[in-house]
Amino acid sequence: MKANIGINEENRSAVSAQLAKLLADEYVLYTKTRNAHWNIEGPDFHAMHLFFESQYQQLDDVMDSVAERIRKIGHYAPATLTQLLQLTHLTEASVNKNTSTGFLKELLEDHESIITFIRGNINPFANEYHDAGTSDFITGLLETHEEMAWMLRAHFA
């Protein structure tokens, strides 16, 4: 049954397309954070292993909420690796060594890229596509990513 939520199909489709890109970015960031958790080396191994675990657990919840938001507005979430890699703004390739500094820098850059993407969609979702619910939803995600980025950035102080 089609969603009858007071937003026309054209607008729901446009919002869903942007959310699909966000979901792809979240998935790639989640995978890269898992990589950091699994492959971290160095004298700070244990602390960083636990830190990255807490971050990927947060991202798992974020991914699920983005996919569910896509479903709530009447569309299907991309769910194959092929689809996600075609939609993401991020690169899955890791260019750094398996050290905390390398992983932290790379993950921070990805969070900041997602923050910028989200920030650029808050007003269009509300004003152009008349979807205040999704605008509010991604504002919450923005705050989550800002906090996660802060936690990463704090390692460089």
C-alpha positions in Angstrom: 0.0 0.0 0.0 1.3 3.5 -0.9 2.2 5.9 1.9 -0.4 8.6 2.3 1.5 10.9 4.7 0.8 14.4 3.3 3.9 14.5 1.0 3.5 13.9 -2.7 5.3 11.0 -4.4 7.7 13.3 -6.3 8.9 14.8 -3.0 9.1 11.5 -1.2 11.1 10.1 -4.0 13.6 13.0 -3.9 14.0 12.7 -0.2 14.4 8.9 -0.4 17.1 9.3 -3.1 19.1 11.6 -0.7 18.5 9.2 2.2 19.7 6.3 0.1 23.0 8.2 -0.4 23.2 8.9 3.3 22.6 5.2 4.1 25.4 4.2 1.7 27.7 6.6 3.4 26.7 5.3 6.8 27.3 1.7 5.7 30.8 2.5 4.3 31.7 4.4 7.5 30.4 1.5 9.6 32.5 -0.9 7.6 35.6 1.3 7.9 35.1 1.6 11.6 34.8 -2.2 11.9 38.0 -2.5 10.0 39.7 -0.2 12.5 38.3 -2.2 15.4 39.5 -5.5 13.9 42.9 -4.4 12.6 44.2 -1.7 15.0 47.8 -2.3 16.1 50.1 -0.5 18.4 50.6 0.3 22.1 47.1 1.7 22.5 45.5 -1.4 20.9 43.1 -2.3 23.7 41.8 1.2 24.3 41.3 1.9 20.6 39.8 -1.5 20.0 37.1 -0.7 22.6 36.7 2.9 21.3 36.1 1.7 17.7 33.7 -0.9 18.9 31.6 1.8 20.6 31.6 3.8 17.4 30.6 1.0 15.1 27.8 0.1 17.5 26.4 3.6 17.2 26.7 3.5 13.4 24.8 0.2 13.3 21.9 2.0 15.0 22.2 5.0 12.7 22.1 2.7 9.6 19.0 1.0 10.8 17.2 4.3 11.5 18.1 5.7 8.1 16.8 2.5 6.3 13.7 2.6 8.4 13.1 6.3 7.6 13.3 5.5 3.9 10.6 2.8 4.5 8.5 5.2 6.5 8.2 7.5 3.6 7.2 4.7 1.2 10.4 3.6 -0.5 12.8 0.7 -0.3 16.2 1.1 1.2 19.2 0.0 -0.9 20.5 -3.2 0.6 23.2 -4.7 -1.6 26.9 -3.9 -1.5 26.7 -3.0 -5.2 24.0 -0.5 -4.6 25.6 1.0 -1.6 29.0 1.4 -3.2 27.3 3.1 -6.2 25.6 5.6 -4.0 28.2 6.5 -1.4 30.2 9.7 -1.4 33.0 8.0 0.6 35.8 5.7 -0.5 36.0 2.3 1.0 39.7 2.2 0.5 41.9 2.8 3.5 45.1 4.6 2.8 46.7 4.6 6.2 48.6 2.1 8.3 46.7 0.2 11.0 47.6 2.7 13.7 45.2 4.7 15.8 46.4 8.0 14.2 45.7 6.7 10.7 42.3 5.2 11.5 41.2 8.2 13.6 42.2 10.7 10.8 40.4 8.7 8.1 37.2 8.1 10.1 37.1 11.8 11.2 37.3 12.9 7.5 34.4 10.6 6.7 32.3 11.8 9.6 32.9 15.4 8.5 31.9 14.6 5.0 28.6 13.1 6.2 28.1 16.1 8.5 28.4 18.4 5.5 26.0 16.2 3.4 23.4 16.1 6.1 23.7 19.9 6.8 23.1 20.5 3.1 19.8 18.5 3.2 18.1 19.8 6.4 16.5 22.9 4.8 15.7 21.4 1.4 13.9 18.5 3.1 11.8 20.9 5.1 11.3 23.7 2.7 11.6 22.3 -0.8 10.2 18.8 -0.3 7.8 19.7 2.6 9.1 16.8 4.8 9.7 18.4 8.2 9.8 14.9 9.7 12.8 13.8 7.7 14.4 17.2 8.2 14.1 16.8 12.0 15.3 13.2 11.7 18.5 14.1 9.9 19.1 17.0 12.3 19.3 14.4 15.0 21.8 12.4 12.9 23.8 15.6 12.4 24.2 15.9 16.1 25.2 12.2 16.4 27.9 12.6 13.8 29.1 15.9 15.3 29.5 14.1 18.7 31.3 11.1 17.1 33.6 13.4 15.1 34.4 15.3 18.3 35.3 12.1 20.0 37.7 11.3 17.1 39.1 14.8 17.0 39.8 14.8 20.7 42.5 12.3 20.2 44.5 14.9 18.3 44.4 17.6 21.0 
